[in-house]
């Protein structure tokens, strides 16, 4: 009887704590984002627990007890337990989750390069994985491709995103070195890779650092000579911001 009384006391204290806990719309618990508070759950004993309508990262909605959210007893709509609602577990859904983490999860390693500098996701995609999935499948997505922002100063939206392979994605970073070749701005490494000149990268960079026109630096055949050492090239690149 004493044990039962102690359990009841503990339960009463915890329930009081949850009644006083402030929960706001948009607050996240694992993969679930709070939408609004709903009618309380009523236990057979007559005790009540607060309930919340939540939206899972996969797009599904679920009503969950606050105590289950706080204690990590419920972390998703069920998709993390093997149910593939909305494509959870697929590479495309992992891409979607990664995109949201980069923009909105302050504890994510790459947050400072994305959300930390104002990069966000359009409301259409942020509120619906299905909308993002439809865009992807209608715009050339296939496993192995990465989502890439065309303008790195803008966020994730249908008019600023495409799906590319890893090489093209790397070549579209903010620190990518571009050259003006035949009137077009193009990634230096992508250009010399396409032209089969990767083995002459250092020599071509030296020409550009010495002030050569970009077309000539790339098109004029490379002759043997005393080009700058790799360390000297690194120093000049640093000085000129290349």
MODELLER restraints for C-alpha pairs under 7 A, 6 or more apart:
rsr = mdl.restraints
at = mdl.atoms
rsr.add(forms.Gaussian(group=physical.xy_distance, feature=features.Distance(at['CA:25:A'], at['CA:34:A']), mean=5.10, stdev=0.5))
rsr.add(forms.Gaussian(group=physical.xy_distance, feature=features.Distance(at['CA:25:A'], at['CA:35:A']), mean=5.15, stdev=0.5))
rsr.add(forms.Gaussian(group=physical.xy_distance, feature=features.Distance(at['CA:25:A'], at['CA:36:A']), mean=5.95, stdev=0.5))
rsr.add(forms.Gaussian(group=physical.xy_distance, feature=features.Distance(at['CA:26:A'], at['CA:33:A']), mean=5.35, stdev=0.5))
rsr.add(forms.Gaussian(group=physical.xy_distance, feature=features.Distance(at['CA:26:A'], at['CA:34:A']), mean=4.98, stdev=0.5))
rsr.add(forms.Gaussian(group=physical.xy_distance, feature=features.Distance(at['CA:26:A'], at['CA:35:A']), mean=6.23, stdev=0.5))
rsr.add(forms.Gaussian(group=physical.xy_distance, feature=features.Distance(at['CA:27:A'], at['CA:33:A']), mean=5.58, stdev=0.5))
rsr.add(forms.Gaussian(group=physical.xy_distance, feature=features.Distance(at['CA:27:A'], at['CA:34:A']), mean=5.35, stdev=0.5))
rsr.add(forms.Gaussian(group=physical.xy_distance, feature=features.Distance(at['CA:28:A'], at['CA:34:A']), mean=6.27, stdev=0.5))
rsr.add(forms.Gaussian(group=physical.xy_distance, feature=features.Distance(at['CA:29:A'], at['CA:69:A']), mean=6.16, stdev=0.5))
rsr.add(forms.Gaussian(group=physical.xy_distance, feature=features.Distance(at['CA:29:A'], at['CA:75:A']), mean=6.82, stdev=0.5))
rsr.add(forms.Gaussian(group=physical.xy_distance, feature=features.Distance(at['CA:30:A'], at['CA:75:A']), mean=5.33, stdev=0.5))
rsr.add(forms.Gaussian(group=physical.xy_distance, feature=features.Distance(at['CA:31:A'], at['CA:56:A']), mean=5.55, stdev=0.5))
rsr.add(forms.Gaussian(group=physical.xy_distance, feature=features.Distance(at['CA:31:A'], at['CA:57:A']), mean=5.49, stdev=0.5))
rsr.add(forms.Gaussian(group=physical.xy_distance, feature=features.Distance(at['CA:31:A'], at['CA:75:A']), mean=5.81, stdev=0.5))
rsr.add(forms.Gaussian(group=physical.xy_distance, feature=features.Distance(at['CA:31:A'], at['CA:76:A']), mean=5.19, stdev=0.5))
rsr.add(forms.Gaussian(group=physical.xy_distance, feature=features.Distance(at['CA:32:A'], at['CA:54:A']), mean=5.78, stdev=0.5))
rsr.add(forms.Gaussian(group=physical.xy_distance, feature=features.Distance(at['CA:32:A'], at['CA:55:A']), mean=5.45, stdev=0.5))
rsr.add(forms.Gaussian(group=physical.xy_distance, feature=features.Distance(at['CA:32:A'], at['CA:56:A']), mean=4.54, stdev=0.5))
rsr.add(forms.Gaussian(group=physical.xy_distance, feature=features.Distance(at['CA:32:A'], at['CA:57:A']), mean=6.49, stdev=0.5))
rsr.add(forms.Gaussian(group=physical.xy_distance, feature=features.Distance(at['CA:32:A'], at['CA:75:A']), mean=6.58, stdev=0.5))
rsr.add(forms.Gaussian(group=physical.xy_distance, feature=features.Distance(at['CA:32:A'], at['CA:76:A']), mean=5.66, stdev=0.5))
rsr.add(forms.Gaussian(group=physical.xy_distance, feature=features.Distance(at['CA:33:A'], at['CA:54:A']), mean=5.33, stdev=0.5))
rsr.add(forms.Gaussian(group=physical.xy_distance, feature=features.Distance(at['CA:33:A'], at['CA:55:A']), mean=5.19, stdev=0.5))
rsr.add(forms.Gaussian(group=physical.xy_distance, feature=features.Distance(at['CA:33:A'], at['CA:56:A']), mean=6.43, stdev=0.5))
rsr.add(forms.Gaussian(group=physical.xy_distance, feature=features.Distance(at['CA:34:A'], at['CA:52:A']), mean=6.73, stdev=0.5))
rsr.add(forms.Gaussian(group=physical.xy_distance, feature=features.Distance(at['CA:34:A'], at['CA:53:A']), mean=6.32, stdev=0.5))
rsr.add(forms.Gaussian(group=physical.xy_distance, feature=features.Distance(at['CA:34:A'], at['CA:54:A']), mean=4.56, stdev=0.5))
rsr.add(forms.Gaussian(group=physical.xy_distance, feature=features.Distance(at['CA:34:A'], at['CA:55:A']), mean=6.54, stdev=0.5))
rsr.add(forms.Gaussian(group=physical.xy_distance, feature=features.Distance(at['CA:35:A'], at['CA:53:A']), mean=5.52, stdev=0.5))
rsr.add(forms.Gaussian(group=physical.xy_distance, feature=features.Distance(at['CA:35:A'], at['CA:54:A']), mean=5.23, stdev=0.5))
rsr.add(forms.Gaussian(group=physical.xy_distance, feature=features.Distance(at['CA:35:A'], at['CA:55:A']), mean=6.69, stdev=0.5))
rsr.add(forms.Gaussian(group=physical.xy_distance, feature=features.Distance(at['CA:36:A'], at['CA:52:A']), mean=5.77, stdev=0.5))
rsr.add(forms.Gaussian(group=physical.xy_distance, feature=features.Distance(at['CA:36:A'], at['CA:53:A']), mean=5.49, stdev=0.5))
rsr.add(forms.Gaussian(group=physical.xy_distance, feature=features.Distance(at['CA:37:A'], at['CA:51:A']), mean=6.01, stdev=0.5))
rsr.add(forms.Gaussian(group=physical.xy_distance, feature=features.Distance(at['CA:37:A'], at['CA:52:A']), mean=4.32, stdev=0.5))
rsr.add(forms.Gaussian(group=physical.xy_distance, feature=features.Distance(at['CA:37:A'], at['CA:53:A']), mean=6.16, stdev=0.5))
rsr.add(forms.Gaussian(group=physical.xy_distance, feature=features.Distance(at['CA:38:A'], at['CA:51:A']), mean=5.50, stdev=0.5))
rsr.add(forms.Gaussian(group=physical.xy_distance, feature=features.Distance(at['CA:38:A'], at['CA:52:A']), mean=5.31, stdev=0.5))
rsr.add(forms.Gaussian(group=physical.xy_distance, feature=features.Distance(at['CA:38:A'], at['CA:53:A']), mean=6.44, stdev=0.5))
rsr.add(forms.Gaussian(group=physical.xy_distance, feature=features.Distance(at['CA:39:A'], at['CA:51:A']), mean=6.26, stdev=0.5))
rsr.add(forms.Gaussian(group=physical.xy_distance, feature=features.Distance(at['CA:40:A'], at['CA:48:A']), mean=6.00, stdev=0.5))
rsr.add(forms.Gaussian(group=physical.xy_distance, feature=features.Distance(at['CA:40:A'], at['CA:49:A']), mean=5.39, stdev=0.5))
rsr.add(forms.Gaussian(group=physical.xy_distance, feature=features.Distance(at['CA:40:A'], at['CA:50:A']), mean=4.68, stdev=0.5))
rsr.add(forms.Gaussian(group=physical.xy_distance, feature=features.Distance(at['CA:40:A'], at['CA:51:A']), mean=5.26, stdev=0.5))
rsr.add(forms.Gaussian(group=physical.xy_distance, feature=features.Distance(at['CA:41:A'], at['CA:48:A']), mean=5.43, stdev=0.5))
rsr.add(forms.Gaussian(group=physical.xy_distance, feature=features.Distance(at['CA:41:A'], at['CA:49:A']), mean=5.04, stdev=0.5))
rsr.add(forms.Gaussian(group=physical.xy_distance, feature=features.Distance(at['CA:41:A'], at['CA:50:A']), mean=6.31, stdev=0.5))
rsr.add(forms.Gaussian(group=physical.xy_distance, feature=features.Distance(at['CA:41:A'], at['CA:51:A']), mean=6.31, stdev=0.5))
rsr.add(forms.Gaussian(group=physical.xy_distance, feature=features.Distance(at['CA:42:A'], at['CA:48:A']), mean=4.54, stdev=0.5))
rsr.add(forms.Gaussian(group=physical.xy_distance, feature=features.Distance(at['CA:42:A'], at['CA:49:A']), mean=6.61, stdev=0.5))
rsr.add(forms.Gaussian(group=physical.xy_distance, feature=features.Distance(at['CA:49:A'], at['CA:65:A']), mean=6.58, stdev=0.5))
rsr.add(forms.Gaussian(group=physical.xy_distance, feature=features.Distance(at['CA:50:A'], at['CA:65:A']), mean=5.88, stdev=0.5))
rsr.add(forms.Gaussian(group=physical.xy_distance, feature=features.Distance(at['CA:50:A'], at['CA:66:A']), mean=5.67, stdev=0.5))
rsr.add(forms.Gaussian(group=physical.xy_distance, feature=features.Distance(at['CA:51:A'], at['CA:63:A']), mean=6.50, stdev=0.5))
rsr.add(forms.Gaussian(group=physical.xy_distance, feature=features.Distance(at['CA:51:A'], at['CA:64:A']), mean=5.52, stdev=0.5))
rsr.add(forms.Gaussian(group=physical.xy_distance, feature=features.Distance(at['CA:51:A'], at['CA:65:A']), mean=4.41, stdev=0.5))
rsr.add(forms.Gaussian(group=physical.xy_distance, feature=features.Distance(at['CA:51:A'], at['CA:66:A']), mean=5.64, stdev=0.5))
rsr.add(forms.Gaussian(group=physical.xy_distance, feature=features.Distance(at['CA:52:A'], at['CA:63:A']), mean=5.39, stdev=0.5))
rsr.add(forms.Gaussian(group=physical.xy_distance, feature=features.Distance(at['CA:52:A'], at['CA:64:A']), mean=5.46, stdev=0.5))
rsr.add(forms.Gaussian(group=physical.xy_distance, feature=features.Distance(at['CA:52:A'], at['CA:65:A']), mean=6.39, stdev=0.5))
rsr.add(forms.Gaussian(group=physical.xy_distance, feature=features.Distance(at['CA:52:A'], at['CA:66:A']), mean=6.71, stdev=0.5))
rsr.add(forms.Gaussian(group=physical.xy_distance, feature=features.Distance(at['CA:53:A'], at['CA:61:A']), mean=6.88, stdev=0.5))
rsr.add(forms.Gaussian(group=physical.xy_distance, feature=features.Distance(at['CA:53:A'], at['CA:62:A']), mean=5.72, stdev=0.5))
rsr.add(forms.Gaussian(group=physical.xy_distance, feature=features.Distance(at['CA:53:A'], at['CA:63:A']), mean=4.34, stdev=0.5))
rsr.add(forms.Gaussian(group=physical.xy_distance, feature=features.Distance(at['CA:53:A'], at['CA:64:A']), mean=6.53, stdev=0.5))
rsr.add(forms.Gaussian(group=physical.xy_distance, feature=features.Distance(at['CA:54:A'], at['CA:61:A']), mean=5.55, stdev=0.5))
rsr.add(forms.Gaussian(group=physical.xy_distance, feature=features.Distance(at['CA:54:A'], at['CA:62:A']), mean=5.31, stdev=0.5))
rsr.add(forms.Gaussian(group=physical.xy_distance, feature=features.Distance(at['CA:54:A'], at['CA:63:A']), mean=5.99, stdev=0.5))
rsr.add(forms.Gaussian(group=physical.xy_distance, feature=features.Distance(at['CA:55:A'], at['CA:61:A']), mean=4.44, stdev=0.5))
rsr.add(forms.Gaussian(group=physical.xy_distance, feature=features.Distance(at['CA:55:A'], at['CA:62:A']), mean=6.44, stdev=0.5))
rsr.add(forms.Gaussian(group=physical.xy_distance, feature=features.Distance(at['CA:56:A'], at['CA:76:A']), mean=5.76, stdev=0.5))
rsr.add(forms.Gaussian(group=physical.xy_distance, feature=features.Distance(at['CA:56:A'], at['CA:77:A']), mean=5.78, stdev=0.5))
rsr.add(forms.Gaussian(group=physical.xy_distance, feature=features.Distance(at['CA:58:A'], at['CA:85:A']), mean=6.67, stdev=0.5))
rsr.add(forms.Gaussian(group=physical.xy_distance, feature=features.Distance(at['CA:58:A'], at['CA:86:A']), mean=5.23, stdev=0.5))
rsr.add(forms.Gaussian(group=physical.xy_distance, feature=features.Distance(at['CA:58:A'], at['CA:88:A']), mean=6.22, stdev=0.5))
rsr.add(forms.Gaussian(group=physical.xy_distance, feature=features.Distance(at['CA:58:A'], at['CA:129:A']), mean=5.72, stdev=0.5))
rsr.add(forms.Gaussian(group=physical.xy_distance, feature=features.Distance(at['CA:59:A'], at['CA:86:A']), mean=6.57, stdev=0.5))
rsr.add(forms.Gaussian(group=physical.xy_distance, feature=features.Distance(at['CA:59:A'], at['CA:128:A']), mean=5.43, stdev=0.5))
rsr.add(forms.Gaussian(group=physical.xy_distance, feature=features.Distance(at['CA:59:A'], at['CA:129:A']), mean=5.43, stdev=0.5))
rsr.add(forms.Gaussian(group=physical.xy_distance, feature=features.Distance(at['CA:59:A'], at['CA:130:A']), mean=6.92, stdev=0.5))
rsr.add(forms.Gaussian(group=physical.xy_distance, feature=features.Distance(at['CA:60:A'], at['CA:77:A']), mean=6.54, stdev=0.5))
rsr.add(forms.Gaussian(group=physical.xy_distance, feature=features.Distance(at['CA:61:A'], at['CA:77:A']), mean=6.83, stdev=0.5))
rsr.add(forms.Gaussian(group=physical.xy_distance, feature=features.Distance(at['CA:62:A'], at['CA:77:A']), mean=5.86, stdev=0.5))
rsr.add(forms.Gaussian(group=physical.xy_distance, feature=features.Distance(at['CA:68:A'], at['CA:74:A']), mean=5.51, stdev=0.5))
rsr.add(forms.Gaussian(group=physical.xy_distance, feature=features.Distance(at['CA:69:A'], at['CA:75:A']), mean=6.94, stdev=0.5))
rsr.add(forms.Gaussian(group=physical.xy_distance, feature=features.Distance(at['CA:79:A'], at['CA:85:A']), mean=5.80, stdev=0.5))
rsr.add(forms.Gaussian(group=physical.xy_distance, feature=features.Distance(at['CA:79:A'], at['CA:88:A']), mean=6.13, stdev=0.5))
rsr.add(forms.Gaussian(group=physical.xy_distance, feature=features.Distance(at['CA:86:A'], at['CA:130:A']), mean=6.78, stdev=0.5))
rsr.add(forms.Gaussian(group=physical.xy_distance, feature=features.Distance(at['CA:87:A'], at['CA:93:A']), mean=6.03, stdev=0.5))
rsr.add(forms.Gaussian(group=physical.xy_distance, feature=features.Distance(at['CA:91:A'], at['CA:143:A']), mean=6.60, stdev=0.5))
rsr.add(forms.Gaussian(group=physical.xy_distance, feature=features.Distance(at['CA:101:A'], at['CA:108:A']), mean=6.23, stdev=0.5))
rsr.add(forms.Gaussian(group=physical.xy_distance, feature=features.Distance(at['CA:102:A'], at['CA:108:A']), mean=6.38, stdev=0.5))
rsr.add(forms.Gaussian(group=physical.xy_distance, feature=features.Distance(at['CA:102:A'], at['CA:110:A']), mean=5.78, stdev=0.5))
rsr.add(forms.Gaussian(group=physical.xy_distance, feature=features.Distance(at['CA:102:A'], at['CA:111:A']), mean=4.72, stdev=0.5))
rsr.add(forms.Gaussian(group=physical.xy_distance, feature=features.Distance(at['CA:102:A'], at['CA:114:A']), mean=5.78, stdev=0.5))
rsr.add(forms.Gaussian(group=physical.xy_distance, feature=features.Distance(at['CA:102:A'], at['CA:115:A']), mean=6.23, stdev=0.5))
rsr.add(forms.Gaussian(group=physical.xy_distance, feature=features.Distance(at['CA:103:A'], at['CA:111:A']), mean=6.07, stdev=0.5))
rsr.add(forms.Gaussian(group=physical.xy_distance, feature=features.Distance(at['CA:103:A'], at['CA:114:A']), mean=5.39, stdev=0.5))
rsr.add(forms.Gaussian(group=physical.xy_distance, feature=features.Distance(at['CA:103:A'], at['CA:115:A']), mean=3.91, stdev=0.5))
rsr.add(forms.Gaussian(group=physical.xy_distance, feature=features.Distance(at['CA:103:A'], at['CA:119:A']), mean=6.15, stdev=0.5))
rsr.add(forms.Gaussian(group=physical.xy_distance, feature=features.Distance(at['CA:103:A'], at['CA:120:A']), mean=5.41, stdev=0.5))
rsr.add(forms.Gaussian(group=physical.xy_distance, feature=features.Distance(at['CA:104:A'], at['CA:115:A']), mean=5.80, stdev=0.5))
rsr.add(forms.Gaussian(group=physical.xy_distance, feature=features.Distance(at['CA:105:A'], at['CA:111:A']), mean=6.57, stdev=0.5))
rsr.add(forms.Gaussian(group=physical.xy_distance, feature=features.Distance(at['CA:119:A'], at['CA:154:A']), mean=6.37, stdev=0.5))
rsr.add(forms.Gaussian(group=physical.xy_distance, feature=features.Distance(at['CA:119:A'], at['CA:155:A']), mean=4.80, stdev=0.5))
rsr.add(forms.Gaussian(group=physical.xy_distance, feature=features.Distance(at['CA:120:A'], at['CA:155:A']), mean=4.93, stdev=0.5))
rsr.add(forms.Gaussian(group=physical.xy_distance, feature=features.Distance(at['CA:120:A'], at['CA:156:A']), mean=6.25, stdev=0.5))
rsr.add(forms.Gaussian(group=physical.xy_distance, feature=features.Distance(at['CA:121:A'], at['CA:155:A']), mean=5.73, stdev=0.5))
rsr.add(forms.Gaussian(group=physical.xy_distance, feature=features.Distance(at['CA:121:A'], at['CA:156:A']), mean=4.66, stdev=0.5))
rsr.add(forms.Gaussian(group=physical.xy_distance, feature=features.Distance(at['CA:121:A'], at['CA:157:A']), mean=6.29, stdev=0.5))
rsr.add(forms.Gaussian(group=physical.xy_distance, feature=features.Distance(at['CA:122:A'], at['CA:156:A']), mean=6.19, stdev=0.5))
rsr.add(forms.Gaussian(group=physical.xy_distance, feature=features.Distance(at['CA:122:A'], at['CA:157:A']), mean=5.31, stdev=0.5))
rsr.add(forms.Gaussian(group=physical.xy_distance, feature=features.Distance(at['CA:124:A'], at['CA:131:A']), mean=6.68, stdev=0.5))
rsr.add(forms.Gaussian(group=physical.xy_distance, feature=features.Distance(at['CA:125:A'], at['CA:131:A']), mean=5.82, stdev=0.5))
rsr.add(forms.Gaussian(group=physical.xy_distance, feature=features.Distance(at['CA:125:A'], at['CA:132:A']), mean=5.18, stdev=0.5))
rsr.add(forms.Gaussian(group=physical.xy_distance, feature=features.Distance(at['CA:140:A'], at['CA:163:A']), mean=6.80, stdev=0.5))
rsr.add(forms.Gaussian(group=physical.xy_distance, feature=features.Distance(at['CA:141:A'], at['CA:163:A']), mean=5.92, stdev=0.5))
rsr.add(forms.Gaussian(group=physical.xy_distance, feature=features.Distance(at['CA:144:A'], at['CA:165:A']), mean=6.88, stdev=0.5))
rsr.add(forms.Gaussian(group=physical.xy_distance, feature=features.Distance(at['CA:145:A'], at['CA:163:A']), mean=5.75, stdev=0.5))
rsr.add(forms.Gaussian(group=physical.xy_distance, feature=features.Distance(at['CA:145:A'], at['CA:164:A']), mean=5.17, stdev=0.5))
rsr.add(forms.Gaussian(group=physical.xy_distance, feature=features.Distance(at['CA:145:A'], at['CA:165:A']), mean=4.76, stdev=0.5))
rsr.add(forms.Gaussian(group=physical.xy_distance, feature=features.Distance(at['CA:145:A'], at['CA:166:A']), mean=6.88, stdev=0.5))
rsr.add(forms.Gaussian(group=physical.xy_distance, feature=features.Distance(at['CA:146:A'], at['CA:163:A']), mean=5.32, stdev=0.5))
rsr.add(forms.Gaussian(group=physical.xy_distance, feature=features.Distance(at['CA:146:A'], at['CA:164:A']), mean=5.29, stdev=0.5))
rsr.add(forms.Gaussian(group=physical.xy_distance, feature=features.Distance(at['CA:146:A'], at['CA:165:A']), mean=5.87, stdev=0.5))
rsr.add(forms.Gaussian(group=physical.xy_distance, feature=features.Distance(at['CA:146:A'], at['CA:166:A']), mean=6.44, stdev=0.5))
rsr.add(forms.Gaussian(group=physical.xy_distance, feature=features.Distance(at['CA:146:A'], at['CA:169:A']), mean=6.98, stdev=0.5))
rsr.add(forms.Gaussian(group=physical.xy_distance, feature=features.Distance(at['CA:147:A'], at['CA:161:A']), mean=6.67, stdev=0.5))
rsr.add(forms.Gaussian(group=physical.xy_distance, feature=features.Distance(at['CA:147:A'], at['CA:162:A']), mean=5.84, stdev=0.5))
rsr.add(forms.Gaussian(group=physical.xy_distance, feature=features.Distance(at['CA:147:A'], at['CA:163:A']), mean=4.62, stdev=0.5))
rsr.add(forms.Gaussian(group=physical.xy_distance, feature=features.Distance(at['CA:147:A'], at['CA:164:A']), mean=6.46, stdev=0.5))
rsr.add(forms.Gaussian(group=physical.xy_distance, feature=features.Distance(at['CA:148:A'], at['CA:161:A']), mean=5.53, stdev=0.5))
rsr.add(forms.Gaussian(group=physical.xy_distance, feature=features.Distance(at['CA:148:A'], at['CA:162:A']), mean=5.40, stdev=0.5))
rsr.add(forms.Gaussian(group=physical.xy_distance, feature=features.Distance(at['CA:148:A'], at['CA:163:A']), mean=5.86, stdev=0.5))
rsr.add(forms.Gaussian(group=physical.xy_distance, feature=features.Distance(at['CA:148:A'], at['CA:164:A']), mean=6.55, stdev=0.5))
rsr.add(forms.Gaussian(group=physical.xy_distance, feature=features.Distance(at['CA:148:A'], at['CA:169:A']), mean=6.02, stdev=0.5))
rsr.add(forms.Gaussian(group=physical.xy_distance, feature=features.Distance(at['CA:149:A'], at['CA:156:A']), mean=6.57, stdev=0.5))
rsr.add(forms.Gaussian(group=physical.xy_distance, feature=features.Distance(at['CA:149:A'], at['CA:160:A']), mean=5.50, stdev=0.5))
rsr.add(forms.Gaussian(group=physical.xy_distance, feature=features.Distance(at['CA:149:A'], at['CA:161:A']), mean=4.59, stdev=0.5))
rsr.add(forms.Gaussian(group=physical.xy_distance, feature=features.Distance(at['CA:149:A'], at['CA:162:A']), mean=6.62, stdev=0.5))
rsr.add(forms.Gaussian(group=physical.xy_distance, feature=features.Distance(at['CA:150:A'], at['CA:160:A']), mean=5.32, stdev=0.5))
rsr.add(forms.Gaussian(group=physical.xy_distance, feature=features.Distance(at['CA:150:A'], at['CA:161:A']), mean=5.82, stdev=0.5))
rsr.add(forms.Gaussian(group=physical.xy_distance, feature=features.Distance(at['CA:151:A'], at['CA:160:A']), mean=6.49, stdev=0.5))
rsr.add(forms.Gaussian(group=physical.xy_distance, feature=features.Distance(at['CA:152:A'], at['CA:174:A']), mean=6.55, stdev=0.5))
rsr.add(forms.Gaussian(group=physical.xy_distance, feature=features.Distance(at['CA:171:A'], at['CA:187:A']), mean=6.02, stdev=0.5))
rsr.add(forms.Gaussian(group=physical.xy_distance, feature=features.Distance(at['CA:171:A'], at['CA:190:A']), mean=6.89, stdev=0.5))
rsr.add(forms.Gaussian(group=physical.xy_distance, feature=features.Distance(at['CA:176:A'], at['CA:187:A']), mean=6.69, stdev=0.5))
rsr.add(forms.Gaussian(group=physical.xy_distance, feature=features.Distance(at['CA:177:A'], at['CA:187:A']), mean=6.02, stdev=0.5))
rsr.add(forms.Gaussian(group=physical.xy_distance, feature=features.Distance(at['CA:177:A'], at['CA:188:A']), mean=5.86, stdev=0.5))
rsr.add(forms.Gaussian(group=physical.xy_distance, feature=features.Distance(at['CA:177:A'], at['CA:242:A']), mean=5.94, stdev=0.5))
rsr.add(forms.Gaussian(group=physical.xy_distance, feature=features.Distance(at['CA:178:A'], at['CA:185:A']), mean=6.29, stdev=0.5))
rsr.add(forms.Gaussian(group=physical.xy_distance, feature=features.Distance(at['CA:178:A'], at['CA:186:A']), mean=5.35, stdev=0.5))
rsr.add(forms.Gaussian(group=physical.xy_distance, feature=features.Distance(at['CA:178:A'], at['CA:187:A']), mean=4.43, stdev=0.5))
rsr.add(forms.Gaussian(group=physical.xy_distance, feature=features.Distance(at['CA:178:A'], at['CA:188:A']), mean=5.16, stdev=0.5))
rsr.add(forms.Gaussian(group=physical.xy_distance, feature=features.Distance(at['CA:179:A'], at['CA:185:A']), mean=5.69, stdev=0.5))
rsr.add(forms.Gaussian(group=physical.xy_distance, feature=features.Distance(at['CA:179:A'], at['CA:186:A']), mean=5.64, stdev=0.5))
rsr.add(forms.Gaussian(group=physical.xy_distance, feature=features.Distance(at['CA:179:A'], at['CA:187:A']), mean=6.37, stdev=0.5))
rsr.add(forms.Gaussian(group=physical.xy_distance, feature=features.Distance(at['CA:179:A'], at['CA:188:A']), mean=5.70, stdev=0.5))
rsr.add(forms.Gaussian(group=physical.xy_distance, feature=features.Distance(at['CA:179:A'], at['CA:214:A']), mean=6.41, stdev=0.5))
rsr.add(forms.Gaussian(group=physical.xy_distance, feature=features.Distance(at['CA:180:A'], at['CA:186:A']), mean=6.49, stdev=0.5))
rsr.add(forms.Gaussian(group=physical.xy_distance, feature=features.Distance(at['CA:180:A'], at['CA:214:A']), mean=6.25, stdev=0.5))
rsr.add(forms.Gaussian(group=physical.xy_distance, feature=features.Distance(at['CA:181:A'], at['CA:214:A']), mean=6.17, stdev=0.5))
rsr.add(forms.Gaussian(group=physical.xy_distance, feature=features.Distance(at['CA:181:A'], at['CA:215:A']), mean=5.46, stdev=0.5))
rsr.add(forms.Gaussian(group=physical.xy_distance, feature=features.Distance(at['CA:182:A'], at['CA:215:A']), mean=6.72, stdev=0.5))
rsr.add(forms.Gaussian(group=physical.xy_distance, feature=features.Distance(at['CA:192:A'], at['CA:198:A']), mean=5.61, stdev=0.5))
rsr.add(forms.Gaussian(group=physical.xy_distance, feature=features.Distance(at['CA:202:A'], at['CA:230:A']), mean=6.96, stdev=0.5))
rsr.add(forms.Gaussian(group=physical.xy_distance, feature=features.Distance(at['CA:203:A'], at['CA:227:A']), mean=6.24, stdev=0.5))
rsr.add(forms.Gaussian(group=physical.xy_distance, feature=features.Distance(at['CA:204:A'], at['CA:217:A']), mean=5.70, stdev=0.5))
rsr.add(forms.Gaussian(group=physical.xy_distance, feature=features.Distance(at['CA:204:A'], at['CA:218:A']), mean=6.18, stdev=0.5))
rsr.add(forms.Gaussian(group=physical.xy_distance, feature=features.Distance(at['CA:206:A'], at['CA:227:A']), mean=6.97, stdev=0.5))
rsr.add(forms.Gaussian(group=physical.xy_distance, feature=features.Distance(at['CA:206:A'], at['CA:228:A']), mean=6.63, stdev=0.5))
rsr.add(forms.Gaussian(group=physical.xy_distance, feature=features.Distance(at['CA:206:A'], at['CA:233:A']), mean=6.70, stdev=0.5))
rsr.add(forms.Gaussian(group=physical.xy_distance, feature=features.Distance(at['CA:207:A'], at['CA:217:A']), mean=5.59, stdev=0.5))
rsr.add(forms.Gaussian(group=physical.xy_distance, feature=features.Distance(at['CA:208:A'], at['CA:214:A']), mean=6.47, stdev=0.5))
rsr.add(forms.Gaussian(group=physical.xy_distance, feature=features.Distance(at['CA:208:A'], at['CA:217:A']), mean=6.21, stdev=0.5))
